[in-house]
Amino acid sequence: MRILRQFTENFLRLVSGNQSLGSMPITRLPETVTTSVDTYWESFTVQALPFTSARESLEYLEWRFEQYPLFREFMQLYGQHDGQVVLDYGCGPGNDLVGFLVHTGAKKVIGLDISAKALGVAARRLALHDIDPQRIELIQTADSNTTIPFDDGSIDYIYCEGVLHHTSYPDAILREFHRVLRPGAQACIMVYNRNSLWLHLHIAYIKIVIENVFPDLSLEEAFAKTTDSEACPIARCYAPEEFSALCHQAGFKTEFIGGYLSLHELTILRELGHIAMEDGRLAAPHRAFLHALVYDEHGYPMYKDKHAGIGGVYRLSKVG
């Protein structure tokens, strides 16, 4: 989300430019129509590898977990995956490529992304870890190309974190996930969660009521302006039943795990939650959402028995 991405961009800007690390080959799929999604994500990831050692690379993964409580647990990072072929769909600059390759016994980890620059960052970062190149494959695709270039049933596990809500054709991509997964295999997907503090408190109250920064936009349009940047062309949020229905239509058995949280969400809940609940300027559905929150043993907020963070996590199973 924006907090993490802004930190990453600033960090990359400060320490970029190390071109001596070498890189791994990147397969580019045949050209297709370029969309605004391709253009945005190619320009959004613009810097070179920031890390000077494998230790720094791994420390950044731990820092990321600290920024998003329950992220590690909900996304099951990184599991075992011994001997498996893992597809990281929308791998970006390679955070979880590194995680799966270093922390699991995966036979191969495939990183697929629409951004050549992001894949270049990932390639240079992976070179720091002295990983057998036979375990890595990097592929550049495009927003308009929903085909995954692998045979039916050839992938053991799919990981897709924070990607499908930015794509033009998420339903087609989910059908491809179902096709390439082997029978009995699973996928773990995160998309932005509508039942979240981000939408009901950060957007509906702070941005719309207090700051009045989006007076002419719908709630969904305002949400899309506040996650990655105002220029991001697509940034949807899904209610659990809505995204689960898409997954079911693609053939999956689907479980909504809950929404992992950002530190920002926890901060604004602590500082403004009670005020927002009593402020008549906040629309009734959002006040009702805040009143309905209950808290787990760690003090993390839950809505309808699921955690109420922006990172909505779903586990998909290919049955049969």
Contacts in CASP RR format, 6 or more apart in sequence:
PFRMAT RR
TARGET T0000
AUTHOR 0000-0000-0000
METHOD contacts of the structure
MODEL  1
MRILRQFTENFLRLVSGNQSLGSMPITRLPETVTTSVDTYWESFTVQALP
FTSARESLEYLEWRFEQYPLFREFMQLYGQHDGQVVLDYGCGPGNDLVGF
LVHTGAKKVIGLDISAKALGVAARRLALHDIDPQRIELIQTADSNTTIPF
DDGSIDYIYCEGVLHHTSYPDAILREFHRVLRPGAQACIMVYNRNSLWLH
LHIAYIKIVIENVFPDLSLEEAFAKTTDSEACPIARCYAPEEFSALCHQA
GFKTEFIGGYLSLHELTILRELGHIAMEDGRLAAPHRAFLHALVYDEHGY
PMYKDKHAGIGGVYRLSKVG
1 198 0 8 1.000
1 227 0 8 1.000
1 228 0 8 1.000
1 262 0 8 1.000
1 310 0 8 1.000
1 311 0 8 1.000
2 226 0 8 1.000
2 227 0 8 1.000
2 228 0 8 1.000
2 229 0 8 1.000
3 67 0 8 1.000
3 262 0 8 1.000
3 263 0 8 1.000
3 264 0 8 1.000
4 64 0 8 1.000
4 67 0 8 1.000
4 68 0 8 1.000
5 44 0 8 1.000
5 228 0 8 1.000
5 229 0 8 1.000
8 93 0 8 1.000
9 46 0 8 1.000
9 47 0 8 1.000
11 50 0 8 1.000
12 46 0 8 1.000
12 47 0 8 1.000
12 48 0 8 1.000
12 50 0 8 1.000
12 121 0 8 1.000
13 47 0 8 1.000
14 50 0 8 1.000
15 50 0 8 1.000
15 52 0 8 1.000
16 47 0 8 1.000
16 48 0 8 1.000
16 49 0 8 1.000
16 50 0 8 1.000
17 47 0 8 1.000
17 48 0 8 1.000
17 49 0 8 1.000
18 48 0 8 1.000
18 49 0 8 1.000
18 52 0 8 1.000
18 124 0 8 1.000
19 48 0 8 1.000
19 124 0 8 1.000
21 49 0 8 1.000
21 124 0 8 1.000
21 127 0 8 1.000
21 128 0 8 1.000
22 123 0 8 1.000
22 124 0 8 1.000
22 127 0 8 1.000
23 120 0 8 1.000
23 123 0 8 1.000
23 124 0 8 1.000
23 127 0 8 1.000
24 123 0 8 1.000
24 126 0 8 1.000
24 127 0 8 1.000
24 133 0 8 1.000
24 136 0 8 1.000
24 138 0 8 1.000
25 138 0 8 1.000
26 116 0 8 1.000
26 119 0 8 1.000
26 120 0 8 1.000
26 123 0 8 1.000
26 138 0 8 1.000
26 139 0 8 1.000
26 140 0 8 1.000
27 137 0 8 1.000
27 138 0 8 1.000
27 139 0 8 1.000
27 140 0 8 1.000
28 116 0 8 1.000
28 139 0 8 1.000
28 140 0 8 1.000
29 139 0 8 1.000
29 140 0 8 1.000
29 141 0 8 1.000
29 142 0 8 1.000
29 145 0 8 1.000
29 149 0 8 1.000
30 145 0 8 1.000
31 142 0 8 1.000
32 142 0 8 1.000
32 144 0 8 1.000
32 145 0 8 1.000
33 142 0 8 1.000
33 144 0 8 1.000
34 142 0 8 1.000
34 144 0 8 1.000
35 142 0 8 1.000
35 143 0 8 1.000
35 144 0 8 1.000
35 168 0 8 1.000
35 233 0 8 1.000
36 233 0 8 1.000
37 114 0 8 1.000
37 143 0 8 1.000
37 166 0 8 1.000
37 167 0 8 1.000
37 168 0 8 1.000
37 233 0 8 1.000
37 234 0 8 1.000
38 114 0 8 1.000
38 115 0 8 1.000
38 142 0 8 1.000
38 143 0 8 1.000
38 144 0 8 1.000
40 231 0 8 1.000
40 232 0 8 1.000
40 233 0 8 1.000
41 114 0 8 1.000
41 115 0 8 1.000
41 118 0 8 1.000
41 166 0 8 1.000
42 114 0 8 1.000
42 115 0 8 1.000
42 116 0 8 1.000
42 117 0 8 1.000
44 115 0 8 1.000
44 228 0 8 1.000
44 229 0 8 1.000
44 232 0 8 1.000
45 92 0 8 1.000
45 93 0 8 1.000
45 115 0 8 1.000
45 117 0 8 1.000
45 118 0 8 1.000
45 121 0 8 1.000
46 117 0 8 1.000
47 121 0 8 1.000
48 121 0 8 1.000
48 124 0 8 1.000
49 121 0 8 1.000
49 124 0 8 1.000
49 125 0 8 1.000
49 128 0 8 1.000
50 56 0 8 1.000
51 57 0 8 1.000
51 60 0 8 1.000
51 125 0 8 1.000
51 128 0 8 1.000
53 128 0 8 1.000
54 128 0 8 1.000
54 129 0 8 1.000
54 130 0 8 1.000
57 98 0 8 1.000
57 125 0 8 1.000
57 128 0 8 1.000
57 129 0 8 1.000
58 98 0 8 1.000
58 99 0 8 1.000
58 102 0 8 1.000
60 95 0 8 1.000
61 95 0 8 1.000
61 98 0 8 1.000
61 99 0 8 1.000
64 71 0 8 1.000
64 95 0 8 1.000
65 71 0 8 1.000
65 72 0 8 1.000
65 77 0 8 1.000
67 262 0 8 1.000
67 263 0 8 1.000
68 260 0 8 1.000
68 261 0 8 1.000
68 262 0 8 1.000
68 263 0 8 1.000
68 311 0 8 1.000
69 260 0 8 1.000
69 261 0 8 1.000
69 263 0 8 1.000
69 266 0 8 1.000
69 298 0 8 1.000
69 300 0 8 1.000
70 259 0 8 1.000
70 260 0 8 1.000
70 261 0 8 1.000
70 300 0 8 1.000
70 307 0 8 1.000
71 77 0 8 1.000
71 260 0 8 1.000
71 311 0 8 1.000
73 260 0 8 1.000
74 190 0 8 1.000
74 257 0 8 1.000
74 258 0 8 1.000
74 259 0 8 1.000
74 260 0 8 1.000
74 307 0 8 1.000
74 311 0 8 1.000
74 312 0 8 1.000
74 313 0 8 1.000
75 159 0 8 1.000
75 161 0 8 1.000
75 188 0 8 1.000
75 190 0 8 1.000
75 260 0 8 1.000
75 313 0 8 1.000
76 188 0 8 1.000
77 96 0 8 1.000
77 99 0 8 1.000
77 103 0 8 1.000
78 96 0 8 1.000
78 99 0 8 1.000
78 100 0 8 1.000
78 103 0 8 1.000
78 104 0 8 1.000
79 103 0 8 1.000
79 104 0 8 1.000
80 104 0 8 1.000
80 105 0 8 1.000
81 100 0 8 1.000
81 104 0 8 1.000
81 105 0 8 1.000
81 106 0 8 1.000
81 156 0 8 1.000
81 157 0 8 1.000
82 104 0 8 1.000
82 105 0 8 1.000
82 106 0 8 1.000
83 105 0 8 1.000
83 106 0 8 1.000
83 107 0 8 1.000
83 156 0 8 1.000
84 105 0 8 1.000
84 106 0 8 1.000
84 107 0 8 1.000
84 156 0 8 1.000
84 157 0 8 1.000
85 106 0 8 1.000
85 107 0 8 1.000
85 108 0 8 1.000
85 109 0 8 1.000
85 110 0 8 1.000
85 154 0 8 1.000
85 155 0 8 1.000
85 156 0 8 1.000
85 157 0 8 1.000
86 100 0 8 1.000
86 104 0 8 1.000
86 106 0 8 1.000
86 108 0 8 1.000
86 109 0 8 1.000
86 110 0 8 1.000
86 155 0 8 1.000
86 156 0 8 1.000
86 157 0 8 1.000
86 158 0 8 1.000
86 159 0 8 1.000
87 110 0 8 1.000
87 111 0 8 1.000
87 112 0 8 1.000
87 148 0 8 1.000
87 150 0 8 1.000
87 155 0 8 1.000
87 157 0 8 1.000
87 158 0 8 1.000
87 159 0 8 1.000
87 180 0 8 1.000
88 94 0 8 1.000
88 96 0 8 1.000
88 97 0 8 1.000
88 100 0 8 1.000
88 109 0 8 1.000
88 110 0 8 1.000
88 111 0 8 1.000
88 112 0 8 1.000
88 159 0 8 1.000
88 160 0 8 1.000
89 111 0 8 1.000
89 112 0 8 1.000
89 148 0 8 1.000
89 158 0 8 1.000
89 159 0 8 1.000
89 160 0 8 1.000
89 163 0 8 1.000
89 173 0 8 1.000
89 177 0 8 1.000
90 111 0 8 1.000
90 112 0 8 1.000
90 113 0 8 1.000
90 114 0 8 1.000
90 160 0 8 1.000
90 163 0 8 1.000
91 97 0 8 1.000
91 111 0 8 1.000
91 112 0 8 1.000
91 113 0 8 1.000
91 118 0 8 1.000
91 119 0 8 1.000
91 122 0 8 1.000
91 138 0 8 1.000
92 113 0 8 1.000
92 115 0 8 1.000
92 118 0 8 1.000
92 119 0 8 1.000
92 121 0 8 1.000
92 122 0 8 1.000
93 118 0 8 1.000
93 121 0 8 1.000
93 122 0 8 1.000
93 125 0 8 1.000
94 111 0 8 1.000
94 118 0 8 1.000
94 121 0 8 1.000
94 122 0 8 1.000
94 125 0 8 1.000
94 126 0 8 1.000
96 159 0 8 1.000
96 161 0 8 1.000
97 109 0 8 1.000
97 111 0 8 1.000
97 122 0 8 1.000
97 126 0 8 1.000
97 136 0 8 1.000
98 125 0 8 1.000
98 126 0 8 1.000
98 129 0 8 1.000
100 106 0 8 1.000
100 109 0 8 1.000
100 159 0 8 1.000
101 109 0 8 1.000
101 126 0 8 1.000
101 129 0 8 1.000
101 131 0 8 1.000
101 135 0 8 1.000
101 136 0 8 1.000
102 129 0 8 1.000
102 131 0 8 1.000
106 135 0 8 1.000
107 135 0 8 1.000
108 134 0 8 1.000
108 135 0 8 1.000
108 136 0 8 1.000
108 137 0 8 1.000
109 135 0 8 1.000
109 136 0 8 1.000
109 137 0 8 1.000
110 137 0 8 1.000
110 138 0 8 1.000
110 139 0 8 1.000
110 150 0 8 1.000
110 155 0 8 1.000
111 119 0 8 1.000
111 122 0 8 1.000
111 137 0 8 1.000
111 138 0 8 1.000
111 139 0 8 1.000
112 138 0 8 1.000
112 139 0 8 1.000
112 140 0 8 1.000
112 141 0 8 1.000
112 148 0 8 1.000
113 119 0 8 1.000
113 122 0 8 1.000
113 139 0 8 1.000
113 140 0 8 1.000
113 141 0 8 1.000
114 140 0 8 1.000
114 141 0 8 1.000
114 142 0 8 1.000
114 143 0 8 1.000
115 140 0 8 1.000
116 140 0 8 1.000
119 138 0 8 1.000
119 140 0 8 1.000
120 138 0 8 1.000
122 138 0 8 1.000
123 138 0 8 1.000
126 136 0 8 1.000
139 149 0 8 1.000
143 167 0 8 1.000
143 168 0 8 1.000
143 169 0 8 1.000
144 168 0 8 1.000
144 169 0 8 1.000
146 169 0 8 1.000
146 172 0 8 1.000
146 173 0 8 1.000
146 176 0 8 1.000
147 176 0 8 1.000
148 173 0 8 1.000
148 176 0 8 1.000
148 177 0 8 1.000
148 179 0 8 1.000
148 180 0 8 1.000
150 180 0 8 1.000
151 180 0 8 1.000
152 179 0 8 1.000
152 180 0 8 1.000
153 179 0 8 1.000
153 180 0 8 1.000
153 181 0 8 1.000
153 182 0 8 1.000
153 183 0 8 1.000
153 185 0 8 1.000
154 180 0 8 1.000
154 182 0 8 1.000
155 180 0 8 1.000
155 181 0 8 1.000
155 182 0 8 1.000
155 185 0 8 1.000
156 181 0 8 1.000
156 182 0 8 1.000
156 185 0 8 1.000
157 181 0 8 1.000
157 185 0 8 1.000
157 186 0 8 1.000
157 187 0 8 1.000
157 188 0 8 1.000
158 177 0 8 1.000
158 180 0 8 1.000
158 181 0 8 1.000
158 185 0 8 1.000
158 186 0 8 1.000
158 187 0 8 1.000
158 188 0 8 1.000
158 189 0 8 1.000
158 316 0 8 1.000
159 187 0 8 1.000
159 188 0 8 1.000
160 177 0 8 1.000
160 187 0 8 1.000
160 188 0 8 1.000
160 189 0 8 1.000
160 190 0 8 1.000
161 188 0 8 1.000
161 189 0 8 1.000
161 190 0 8 1.000
162 190 0 8 1.000
162 191 0 8 1.000
162 192 0 8 1.000
162 311 0 8 1.000
164 170 0 8 1.000
164 173 0 8 1.000
164 174 0 8 1.000
164 189 0 8 1.000
164 191 0 8 1.000
165 191 0 8 1.000
165 192 0 8 1.000
165 234 0 8 1.000
165 235 0 8 1.000
165 236 0 8 1.000
165 237 0 8 1.000
165 238 0 8 1.000
166 228 0 8 1.000
166 232 0 8 1.000
166 234 0 8 1.000
166 235 0 8 1.000
166 236 0 8 1.000
167 173 0 8 1.000
167 234 0 8 1.000
168 234 0 8 1.000
170 191 0 8 1.000
170 246 0 8 1.000
171 246 0 8 1.000
171 249 0 8 1.000
171 250 0 8 1.000
174 246 0 8 1.000
174 247 0 8 1.000
174 249 0 8 1.000
174 250 0 8 1.000
174 252 0 8 1.000
175 250 0 8 1.000
175 251 0 8 1.000
177 187 0 8 1.000
177 250 0 8 1.000
177 252 0 8 1.000
177 316 0 8 1.000
178 250 0 8 1.000
178 251 0 8 1.000
178 252 0 8 1.000
178 318 0 8 1.000
181 187 0 8 1.000
181 318 0 8 1.000
182 318 0 8 1.000
183 318 0 8 1.000
183 319 0 8 1.000
183 320 0 8 1.000
184 317 0 8 1.000
184 318 0 8 1.000
184 319 0 8 1.000
184 320 0 8 1.000
185 317 0 8 1.000
185 318 0 8 1.000
186 315 0 8 1.000
186 316 0 8 1.000
186 317 0 8 1.000
186 318 0 8 1.000
187 252 0 8 1.000
187 315 0 8 1.000
187 316 0 8 1.000
187 318 0 8 1.000
188 313 0 8 1.000
188 314 0 8 1.000
188 315 0 8 1.000
188 316 0 8 1.000
189 247 0 8 1.000
189 313 0 8 1.000
189 314 0 8 1.000
189 316 0 8 1.000
190 260 0 8 1.000
190 311 0 8 1.000
190 312 0 8 1.000
190 313 0 8 1.000
190 314 0 8 1.000
191 236 0 8 1.000
191 237 0 8 1.000
191 238 0 8 1.000
191 243 0 8 1.000
191 311 0 8 1.000
191 312 0 8 1.000
191 314 0 8 1.000
192 198 0 8 1.000
192 223 0 8 1.000
192 227 0 8 1.000
192 235 0 8 1.000
192 236 0 8 1.000
192 237 0 8 1.000
192 238 0 8 1.000
192 310 0 8 1.000
192 311 0 8 1.000
192 312 0 8 1.000
193 199 0 8 1.000
193 237 0 8 1.000
193 238 0 8 1.000
193 240 0 8 1.000
193 258 0 8 1.000
193 259 0 8 1.000
193 308 0 8 1.000
193 309 0 8 1.000
193 310 0 8 1.000
193 311 0 8 1.000
193 312 0 8 1.000
194 237 0 8 1.000
194 238 0 8 1.000
194 239 0 8 1.000
194 240 0 8 1.000
194 242 0 8 1.000
195 239 0 8 1.000
195 240 0 8 1.000
195 259 0 8 1.000
195 289 0 8 1.000
195 303 0 8 1.000
195 304 0 8 1.000
195 306 0 8 1.000
195 308 0 8 1.000
196 237 0 8 1.000
196 259 0 8 1.000
196 265 0 8 1.000
196 308 0 8 1.000
196 309 0 8 1.000
196 310 0 8 1.000
196 311 0 8 1.000
196 312 0 8 1.000
197 261 0 8 1.000
197 265 0 8 1.000
197 266 0 8 1.000
197 268 0 8 1.000
197 269 0 8 1.000
197 301 0 8 1.000
197 308 0 8 1.000
197 309 0 8 1.000
197 310 0 8 1.000
198 223 0 8 1.000
198 226 0 8 1.000
198 227 0 8 1.000
198 237 0 8 1.000
198 262 0 8 1.000
198 264 0 8 1.000
198 265 0 8 1.000
198 309 0 8 1.000
198 310 0 8 1.000
199 219 0 8 1.000
199 223 0 8 1.000
199 237 0 8 1.000
199 310 0 8 1.000
200 285 0 8 1.000
200 286 0 8 1.000
200 289 0 8 1.000
200 290 0 8 1.000
201 265 0 8 1.000
201 268 0 8 1.000
201 269 0 8 1.000
201 272 0 8 1.000
201 273 0 8 1.000
201 276 0 8 1.000
201 286 0 8 1.000
201 290 0 8 1.000
202 226 0 8 1.000
202 264 0 8 1.000
202 265 0 8 1.000
202 268 0 8 1.000
203 219 0 8 1.000
203 222 0 8 1.000
203 223 0 8 1.000
203 226 0 8 1.000
204 219 0 8 1.000
204 282 0 8 1.000
204 283 0 8 1.000
204 286 0 8 1.000
205 272 0 8 1.000
205 276 0 8 1.000
205 279 0 8 1.000
205 282 0 8 1.000
205 286 0 8 1.000
206 268 0 8 1.000
206 272 0 8 1.000
207 213 0 8 1.000
207 214 0 8 1.000
207 222 0 8 1.000
207 226 0 8 1.000
208 214 0 8 1.000
208 219 0 8 1.000
208 222 0 8 1.000
209 279 0 8 1.000
209 281 0 8 1.000
209 282 0 8 1.000
213 222 0 8 1.000
214 221 0 8 1.000
214 222 0 8 1.000
214 225 0 8 1.000
217 225 0 8 1.000
220 236 0 8 1.000
220 237 0 8 1.000
223 235 0 8 1.000
223 237 0 8 1.000
224 232 0 8 1.000
224 234 0 8 1.000
224 235 0 8 1.000
224 236 0 8 1.000
225 232 0 8 1.000
225 235 0 8 1.000
227 235 0 8 1.000
227 310 0 8 1.000
228 235 0 8 1.000
237 310 0 8 1.000
238 246 0 8 1.000
238 312 0 8 1.000
240 256 0 8 1.000
240 258 0 8 1.000
240 306 0 8 1.000
240 312 0 8 1.000
243 256 0 8 1.000
243 314 0 8 1.000
244 254 0 8 1.000
244 256 0 8 1.000
244 314 0 8 1.000
247 254 0 8 1.000
247 314 0 8 1.000
247 316 0 8 1.000
248 254 0 8 1.000
251 318 0 8 1.000
252 316 0 8 1.000
252 317 0 8 1.000
252 318 0 8 1.000
252 319 0 8 1.000
253 316 0 8 1.000
253 317 0 8 1.000
253 318 0 8 1.000
253 319 0 8 1.000
254 314 0 8 1.000
254 315 0 8 1.000
254 316 0 8 1.000
254 317 0 8 1.000
255 314 0 8 1.000
255 315 0 8 1.000
256 306 0 8 1.000
256 312 0 8 1.000
256 313 0 8 1.000
256 314 0 8 1.000
257 306 0 8 1.000
257 312 0 8 1.000
257 313 0 8 1.000
257 314 0 8 1.000
257 315 0 8 1.000
258 306 0 8 1.000
258 307 0 8 1.000
258 309 0 8 1.000
258 311 0 8 1.000
258 312 0 8 1.000
258 313 0 8 1.000
259 306 0 8 1.000
259 307 0 8 1.000
259 308 0 8 1.000
259 309 0 8 1.000
259 310 0 8 1.000
259 311 0 8 1.000
259 312 0 8 1.000
259 313 0 8 1.000
260 307 0 8 1.000
260 309 0 8 1.000
260 310 0 8 1.000
260 311 0 8 1.000
260 312 0 8 1.000
260 313 0 8 1.000
261 300 0 8 1.000
261 301 0 8 1.000
261 307 0 8 1.000
261 308 0 8 1.000
261 309 0 8 1.000
261 310 0 8 1.000
261 311 0 8 1.000
262 309 0 8 1.000
262 310 0 8 1.000
265 308 0 8 1.000
265 309 0 8 1.000
265 310 0 8 1.000
266 300 0 8 1.000
269 301 0 8 1.000
273 290 0 8 1.000
276 282 0 8 1.000
276 286 0 8 1.000
276 287 0 8 1.000
276 290 0 8 1.000
277 287 0 8 1.000
277 290 0 8 1.000
277 291 0 8 1.000
278 287 0 8 1.000
279 287 0 8 1.000
280 287 0 8 1.000
289 303 0 8 1.000
292 303 0 8 1.000
292 304 0 8 1.000
293 301 0 8 1.000
293 302 0 8 1.000
293 303 0 8 1.000
293 308 0 8 1.000
294 301 0 8 1.000
294 302 0 8 1.000
295 301 0 8 1.000
295 302 0 8 1.000
296 302 0 8 1.000
296 307 0 8 1.000
300 307 0 8 1.000
301 307 0 8 1.000
301 308 0 8 1.000
301 309 0 8 1.000
302 308 0 8 1.000
END
